[in-house]
């Protein structure tokens, strides 16, 4: 049986506006060997699978500095401390796209990278989305193009690499499962 590694020391070695880098010393439960591990302490993420009233999927195209390219993704962002995933999803959707949903449903939760991060990511379904007059409220560092697509095009966009964010592909999984498009009972 796998046992926890005993953490003997922990310290934040770098603080940024987006995440903190923590350094942990921990003892291996079988060998007793002490090693140093690094953890990104990151906020909760939310991804929004958003559907307009006429059935189109709302995506956003934006610059991603980490990969130094433009990505096509679900509207997404960081939850504020204490903010419920559904509230964060509605806020991010409105801020990035100007759309407001009629209904919100929590689809799923994953750990983006449990080897090195301590956060979770939620996917929220936003249905019946309507564009509001007051428009978007982009952050100072954002430049976002709203892209409306037929949901049947999503597979092609993923296979072609136009949609390539792991968190978006995971969100597509949650959305397809919710729509019963994935049949777990059928043998593979």
KEPAMAR-487876 format. One line per 2 residues: number of its first residue (from 1); for each residue z, y, x of C-alpha. Coordinates in pm, whole numbers. Each point is the difference from the previous one (the first is absolute). Layout:
REM KEPAMAR-487876
NUM> Z Y X  ...
REM end
This chain:
REM KEPAMAR-487876
1> 0 0 0  -94 344 131
3> 306 214 65  19 379 35
5> -12 154 346  335 173 58
7> -59 372 52  239 123 268
9> -120 359 34  -233 236 -184
11> -116 351 77  -274 235 -118
13> -214 93 300  -258 219 -177
15> 10 200 -323  -318 127 -165
17> -70 152 -343  -157 -331 -111
19> 206 -273 168  273 -65 252
21> -25 -247 286  312 -213 33
23> 89 -216 297  217 -306 -76
25> 166 -237 243  37 -345 -153
27> 115 -346 109  -216 -304 -68
29> 206 -239 -220  -102 -314 195
31> -29 115 360  238 296 -1
33> -261 201 190  27 374 -69
35> -322 194 -51  -102 346 -111
37> -205 36 -318  -173 312 -135
39> -8 85 -370  -186 276 -182
41> 238 131 -264  -253 115 -256
43> 27 125 -357  -111 -195 -303
45> -376 11 -64  -175 1 -338
47> -362 -95 -71  -151 94 -335
49> -262 -217 -168  -112 274 -238
51> -242 -45 -289  -151 286 -199
53> -19 -6 -379  -366 -101 27
55> 82 -294 231  -91 137 343
57> 216 -64 305  131 310 179
59> -30 -22 378  45 262 270
61> -199 53 318  195 162 281
63> 42 31 373  240 -253 158
65> 125 124 332  143 -337 111
67> -341 -169 -7  -191 325 60
69> -237 -53 -290  -49 68 -368
71> 138 -259 -242  -64 -76 -365
73> 332 -94 -160  221 0 -304
75> 193 324 -44  323 -63 189
77> 289 157 179  365 0 89
79> 275 -16 -259  268 264 19
81> 355 -131 63  135 -141 -328
83> -336 37 -178  -103 -301 -212
85> -338 -155 99  -153 93 -337
87> 110 363 37  -134 15 356
89> -329 -155 -113  -46 254 -281
91> 83 287 236  -234 -119 278
93> -282 -65 -249  33 351 -144
95> 34 170 339  -296 -181 160
97> -240 -24 -293  114 225 -286
99> 17 -303 -233  300 -78 -219
101> 53 -351 -145  93 -98 -355
103> 172 -322 116  152 -122 325
105> 74 -364 85  159 -126 320
107> -227 -278 128  166 -119 319
109> 188 67 320  -69 -112 357
111> 130 64 350  -289 170 188
113> 92 -143 341  342 -172 10
115> -32 -71 373  27 370 85
117> 71 200 -318  298 7 -235
119> -171 145 -309  -168 -128 -313
121> -320 93 -181  -42 -5 -377
123> -323 -17 -196  10 175 -336
125> -266 -26 -270  -79 336 -161
127> -203 -36 -320  -162 251 -233
129> -25 262 272  -116 347 -107
131> -104 287 226  230 300 -55
133> -107 364 26  271 98 249
135> -174 -219 258  116 -147 325
137> 276 106 237  -106 -130 341
139> 240 -1 292  -88 238 286
141> -134 -288 213  -217 -159 -272
143> -370 27 -74  -76 -238 -288
145> -315 -78 -197  55 -170 -337
147> -241 -289 -58  -37 -168 -340
149> -145 -352 11  -78 -282 -235
151> 275 -261 62  -274 -266 35
153> -108 177 321  338 -46 169
155> -79 -344 147  -317 135 159
157> 189 300 141  259 -231 158
159> -254 -250 138  -213 282 146
161> 305 146 177  -14 330 -184
163> 343 -87 -147  195 -146 292
165> 364 102 -28  218 -311 -12
167> 233 166 -249  -291 74 -234
169> -133 -355 24  352 -123 -78
171> 13 238 -295  -332 -138 -125
173> 162 -347 9  289 119 -218
175> -241 168 -240  -225 -307 -30
177> 303 -221 -56  123 232 -278
179> -342 -22 -167  15 -384 23
181> -308 8 226  185 -226 243
183> 78 -347 -133  287 -154 195
185> -21 -322 -205  -358 -76 105
187> -22 -223 311  -158 160 303
REM end
